[in-house]
């Protein structure tokens, strides 16, 4: 295994993520090499090619030439390009400049290789979930899927904003892809440096135990196993699932266990945006995790949206409280939402002036991780601060949130009164 080998490809557009990271979606049988990129169908008769499909290899050749890959039917690499053009720091820059232990083995002997083995494998297990987040999709939330089925007369609306249910594979085919993944791990898991499990809520899925148990049979003492969770499991189940993974560390089957909590802001705003979320339960679960002696830190991953930016600073304040209480560190990560109906560019940038001030005032700067997180957040904020309101995005917002309130007996205007007053100025 290549260890402590910096990524050797240094062109104007080269990106470690394009070489080292695959995200597999079991419920659709697809892969995205770098999670920002287009999903590609994985051929079951050649499953092991998932990291080196022609579309991906073509992108790697473009980067070797110093060109941005061309993705006419998908945002793809333009996500990072737009942030960099605005003067911010993109995922591409962060990963390529800071991660020195995630270089695929093949690049050690051939620093321009385009057919490589991933160092990071990320798997979305299924859409089983206990939340119905307002910006999510049916492919990642069984709650949203059930809600869409409840309103068949609005199928076109649901398909457009939350994805098509028919895109999800039947359980039998999902199981086929699961077995193919487990088989790949048995053969190639020793080459991984990181292994990530997501959902839905991964710890509620049937598949979770299979992807924990596989490391008992095929240990990798260099591996960091990461679980991305909404941290809203019932507390006793939470302890059971967390302990199951911690035992891999205790028994020296893997190097470390890393939890990433999906939190966008805090308080009533968080509970509205992520419908079904309970802040008190989340805090109880987080403090249990941080109490374990094997745990040294927690990750928080935030999806910045038109709504969550307003109270993101309250989550930053909560982070400081948890760190002081547990004497453990908390690392921050973030990205802009991908949903058209709550895009961060919906309203004019000047609407967020106070929110930006609150974020910059509350954002920690003590550690290197804090400073990197601030650079990433600044990059996202710079893309909107000089923007104008977008009438089309405003209409998308109203279409979705008024309908969700009708379905769920909620009221976005009461939870976000300042946003409601601002958007009133631009309603058609």
C-alpha positions in Angstrom: 0.0 0.0 0.0 1.2 3.5 -0.9 1.5 5.5 2.3 2.3 9.2 2.7 2.7 9.6 -1.0 1.4 13.1 -2.2 -0.8 13.1 -5.3 1.8 13.4 -8.1 -0.4 14.9 -10.9 0.1 18.7 -10.8 -1.7 20.4 -13.6 -4.0 23.5 -13.4 -7.1 21.2 -13.1 -5.8 18.0 -11.6 -7.9 16.6 -8.8 -7.1 13.8 -6.3 -10.9 13.0 -6.1 -11.0 12.0 -9.8 -8.3 9.4 -9.1 -9.0 8.2 -5.6 -12.7 8.4 -4.7 -15.6 6.3 -5.8 -19.2 6.6 -4.5 -21.5 3.6 -5.1 -25.2 3.8 -4.9 -26.6 0.4 -4.2 -30.2 1.4 -4.7 -29.6 2.5 -8.3 -26.6 0.4 -9.2 -24.6 3.5 -10.0 -21.2 5.0 -9.3 -19.9 8.6 -9.2 -16.1 9.1 -9.2 -16.0 12.1 -7.0 -19.4 12.6 -5.4 -19.9 15.9 -7.4 -19.9 14.1 -10.7 -22.4 12.3 -12.9 -23.7 8.9 -11.8 -22.8 6.1 -14.1 -24.4 2.6 -14.3 -22.1 -0.1 -13.1 -22.2 -3.2 -15.3 -23.0 -6.3 -13.1 -20.9 -8.5 -15.5 -17.9 -6.3 -15.0 -18.5 -4.8 -11.6 -14.8 -4.4 -10.7 -14.5 -1.7 -13.5 -16.7 0.8 -11.5 -13.8 3.1 -10.8 -12.4 3.1 -14.3 -15.4 3.5 -16.6 -14.7 5.2 -19.9 -16.5 8.5 -18.9 -14.2 8.8 -15.8 -11.0 7.8 -17.7 -11.8 10.5 -20.2 -12.0 13.1 -17.4 -8.7 12.0 -16.1 -7.1 12.5 -19.5 -8.5 16.0 -19.6 -7.0 16.8 -16.2 -3.6 15.5 -17.3 -3.8 18.1 -20.1 -4.7 20.8 -17.6 -8.2 21.1 -19.0 -11.5 21.1 -17.1 -13.4 17.9 -17.9 -16.4 18.5 -20.2 -19.8 17.4 -18.6 -22.5 19.0 -20.8 -25.3 17.1 -19.1 -24.1 17.5 -15.5 -22.6 20.2 -13.2 -19.7 17.9 -12.5 -16.4 19.6 -12.1 -18.0 23.0 -12.7 -19.0 22.9 -9.0 -15.3 23.4 -8.1 -14.5 25.7 -11.0 -17.3 28.1 -10.0 -16.0 28.3 -6.4 -12.4 28.9 -7.6 -13.5 31.5 -10.2 -15.2 33.3 -7.3 -12.0 33.3 -5.3 -13.0 30.6 -2.9 -11.3 27.3 -2.0 -12.9 24.3 -3.7 -13.1 20.6 -2.8 -10.6 19.9 -5.6 -8.1 22.3 -4.1 -8.5 21.1 -0.5 -8.2 17.4 -1.3 -5.3 17.7 -3.7 -3.3 20.1 -1.5 -3.9 18.4 2.0 -4.5 14.7 1.6 -1.1 13.0 1.4 -2.2 9.4 2.3 -5.0 8.8 -0.3 -3.0 8.4 -3.5 -3.9 5.2 -5.5 -1.1 2.6 -5.4 -0.7 2.6 -9.2 0.5 6.2 -9.2 3.6 5.3 -7.3 5.2 3.5 -10.3 3.3 5.5 -13.0 2.5 9.0 -12.0 0.2 9.5 -15.0 -1.8 6.3 -14.7 -5.5 6.6 -15.5 -6.5 3.0 -14.6 -6.3 2.9 -10.8 -7.7 1.3 -7.6 -9.7 3.7 -5.4 -8.2 4.6 -2.0 -11.6 5.8 -0.8 -14.8 3.8 -1.3 -18.1 5.3 -0.3 -21.3 3.3 -0.3 -24.9 4.6 -0.1 -26.6 1.5 1.3 -30.2 2.1 0.6 -32.8 4.9 1.1 -34.1 3.6 4.5 -34.3 6.7 6.6 -36.3 8.1 9.5 -36.2 11.7 8.2 -37.7 13.5 5.3 -35.3 16.4 4.8 -36.8 19.2 2.7 -33.9 19.2 0.1 -33.4 15.4 -0.1 -34.5 12.9 -2.8 -36.5 9.7 -2.8 -33.3 7.8 -3.6 -32.0 8.8 -0.2 -35.1 8.8 2.0 -37.8 6.2 2.3 -39.8 8.8 4.2 -39.8 11.0 1.1 -40.6 8.0 -1.1 -43.6 7.1 1.1 -44.8 10.8 1.0 -44.5 10.9 -2.8 -46.6 7.7 -3.1 -49.2 9.3 -0.8 -49.9 12.0 -3.4 -50.1 10.2 -6.8 -52.0 13.1 -8.3 -48.8 15.2 -7.9 -46.4 12.6 -9.3 -45.0 15.0 -11.9 -44.3 17.6 -9.1 -42.6 15.0 -6.9 -40.6 13.5 -9.7 -39.2 16.9 -10.7 -38.2 18.1 -7.2 -37.5 14.9 -5.3 -36.6 12.3 -7.9 -38.4 9.4 -9.6 -39.2 6.4 -7.4 -38.9 4.1 -10.4 -35.1 4.9 -10.4 -34.7 2.8 -7.3 -33.9 -0.8 -7.9 -36.0 -3.6 -6.5 -34.7 -5.1 -3.3 -33.5 -8.3 -5.1 -31.3 -6.2 -7.5 -30.0 -4.0 -4.7 -28.9 -7.3 -2.9 -27.0 -8.3 -6.1 -25.0 -5.1 -6.0 -24.4 -5.5 -2.3 -22.9 -8.9 -2.8 -20.8 -7.6 -5.7 -19.5 -4.8 -3.4 -18.7 -7.2 -0.6 -16.9 -9.4 -3.1 -14.8 -6.5 -4.3 -13.9 -5.6 -0.7 -12.8 -9.2 -0.1 -10.4 -8.9 -3.0 -9.3 -5.3 -2.8 -10.2 -3.9 0.6 -6.6 -4.0 1.8 -5.8 -1.2 -0.7 -8.4 1.2 0.8 -7.4 4.0 3.2 -11.0 5.1 3.9 -14.4 3.4 3.7 -17.6 5.4 4.1 -21.2 4.2 4.8 -24.2 6.4 4.1 -27.9 6.0 3.5 -30.7 7.0 4.0 -29.7 6.6 7.6 -27.1 3.8 7.3 -27.5 2.5 10.8 -31.2 1.9 10.2 -30.5 -0.2 7.0 -30.5 -3.9 6.6 -27.2 -3.7 4.9 -25.3 -1.9 7.6 -24.2 -5.0 9.5 -22.9 -6.8 6.4 -20.6 -3.9 5.6 -19.3 -3.8 9.2 -18.9 -7.6 9.5 -16.9 -7.9 6.3 -13.9 -6.2 8.1 -13.9 -8.9 10.7 -13.2 -11.4 7.9 -10.9 -9.2 5.9 -9.1 -6.8 8.3 -7.3 -3.7 7.2 -5.3 -2.1 10.0 -4.7 1.0 7.9 -8.4 1.7 7.3 -10.5 4.5 8.7 -14.2 3.5 8.6 -16.5 6.5 8.4 -20.3 6.5 9.0 -22.3 9.5 7.9 -25.4 9.7 10.1 -28.3 12.0 10.9 -27.6 11.2 14.6 -31.3 10.7 15.2 -31.5 7.0 16.0 -33.3 6.0 19.2 -30.6 6.2 21.8 -30.4 2.4 22.7 -30.2 1.5 19.0 -27.6 4.2 18.6 -25.4 2.8 21.3 -25.7 -0.7 19.8 -24.7 0.4 16.3 -21.9 2.7 17.5 -20.4 -0.1 19.7 -20.6 -2.5 16.8 -18.2 -0.4 14.8 -16.0 0.6 17.8 -15.4 -3.1 18.4 -13.6 -3.3 15.1 -11.1 -0.8 16.5 -10.9 -2.5 19.9 -10.2 -5.9 18.1 -7.6 -4.3 15.7 -9.6 -5.1 12.6 -9.4 -1.5 11.4 -7.4 1.5 12.3 -10.1 4.0 13.4 -13.8 4.7 13.4 -14.9 8.2 12.4 -18.5 9.5 12.7 -19.8 12.3 10.5 -22.9 14.0 11.8 -25.1 15.6 9.1 -26.1 18.9 10.7 -26.9 22.1 8.8 -27.8 24.6 11.6 -29.4 24.2 15.0 -32.7 24.7 16.8 -36.2 24.9 15.2 -34.6 25.7 11.8 -32.7 22.5 11.8 -35.8 20.5 12.8 -37.8 22.1 10.0 -35.2 21.7 7.3 -34.6 18.0 8.3 -38.2 17.0 9.0 -38.4 14.6 11.8 -35.2 15.8 13.4 -34.9 16.1 17.2 -32.1 18.3 18.4 -32.3 17.0 22.0 -31.9 13.4 20.8 -29.1 14.4 18.5 -27.2 16.0 21.3 -27.6 13.0 23.5 -26.3 10.6 20.8 -23.4 12.9 19.9 -22.3 13.2 23.6 -22.4 9.4 23.9 -20.1 9.0 20.9 -17.7 11.6 22.2 -17.6 9.9 25.6 -16.0 6.8 24.2 -12.2 6.5 25.0 -11.4 5.3 21.5 -13.0 8.5 20.0 -10.8 11.5 19.6 -13.0 13.7 17.3 -16.3 14.1 15.6 -17.0 15.4 12.0 -19.9 17.7 11.2 -20.9 17.9 7.6 -23.3 20.8 6.8 -25.3 21.3 3.6 -25.6 25.0 3.1 -29.0 26.1 1.7 -31.0 29.3 1.3 -32.6 28.6 4.7 -29.8 27.0 6.8 -27.2 29.8 6.3 -29.4 32.1 8.5 -28.7 30.1 11.7 -25.5 28.1 10.8 -23.7 30.3 13.4 -25.9 28.6 16.1 -24.5 25.2 15.2 -21.0 26.7 15.4 -21.8 27.9 18.9 -23.1 24.4 19.8 -19.9 22.9 18.5 -17.9 25.0 20.9 -20.1 23.9 23.8 -19.6 20.2 22.9 -15.8 20.6 22.6 -15.6 22.2 26.0 -17.8 19.6 27.7 -16.0 16.5 26.2 -12.5 17.8 25.6 -12.8 16.3 22.1 -12.3 18.1 18.9 -15.0 18.6 16.2 -14.1 19.1 12.6 -16.3 21.0 10.2 -17.1 20.3 6.5 -19.6 21.8 4.2 -21.0 22.1 0.7 -23.7 24.0 -1.1 -27.0 22.3 -1.5 -27.7 20.7 -4.9 -31.5 21.1 -4.8 -32.9 23.7 -7.2 -35.7 24.7 -4.8 -33.5 25.9 -1.9 -30.3 27.0 -3.8 -28.1 29.4 -1.9 -28.4 31.8 -4.8 -32.2 32.1 -4.5 -32.2 35.6 -2.8 -29.9 38.5 -3.3 -26.5 38.3 -1.6 -27.2 41.4 0.4 -29.9 39.6 2.3 -27.3 37.4 3.9 -25.0 40.2 5.1 -25.9 39.7 8.8 -25.9 35.9 8.5 -22.4 36.1 7.0 -21.3 38.4 9.8 -22.7 36.0 12.4 -20.9 33.0 10.7 -17.6 34.8 10.6 -17.9 35.9 14.2 -18.8 32.4 15.5 -16.5 30.4 13.2 -13.6 28.8 15.1 -10.0 29.6 14.0 -7.9 27.8 16.6 -6.8 24.7 14.8 -5.6 23.9 11.3 -8.9 22.0 10.7 -10.9 25.1 11.8 -8.9 27.3 9.4 -9.5 24.9 6.5 -13.2 24.7 7.2 -13.4 28.5 7.3 -11.7 28.7 3.9 -14.3 26.2 2.5 -17.2 28.1 3.9 -15.8 31.4 2.7 -15.6 29.9 -0.8 -19.3 29.1 -0.7 -20.3 32.5 0.7 -18.3 34.3 -2.0 -20.4 32.7 -4.7 -23.5 34.4 -3.4 -22.5 37.6 -1.6 -22.7 39.8 -4.8 -25.5 37.9 -6.4 -29.0 39.2 -7.4 -32.3 37.5 -6.6 -33.2 34.7 -9.0 -36.9 34.8 -9.9 -36.9 31.2 -11.2 -35.3 29.9 -8.0 -37.7 31.9 -5.9 -40.6 30.3 -7.7 -39.1 26.8 -7.2 -38.8 27.6 -3.5 -42.4 28.7 -3.2 -43.6 25.7 -5.2 -41.9 23.2 -2.9 -42.1 24.7 0.5 -45.8 25.8 0.3 -46.6 22.3 -0.9 -44.5 20.6 1.8 -46.3 22.7 4.5 -49.6 21.6 3.1 -48.6 18.0 3.2 -46.9 18.1 6.6 -48.9 20.7 8.5 -45.8 22.9 9.0 -45.2 26.6 8.3 -41.9 27.7 6.8 -42.9 31.4 7.2 -43.2 31.1 11.0 -39.8 29.3 11.3 -38.0 31.7 8.9 -39.8 35.1 9.2 -37.0 37.2 7.9 -36.7 34.9 4.8 -40.5 35.1 4.3 -40.4 38.9 4.5 -37.6 39.1 2.0 -39.1 36.7 -0.5 -42.4 38.5 -0.4 -40.7 41.4 -2.3 -40.1 39.2 -5.3 -43.2 37.0 -5.5 -44.9 36.9 -8.9 
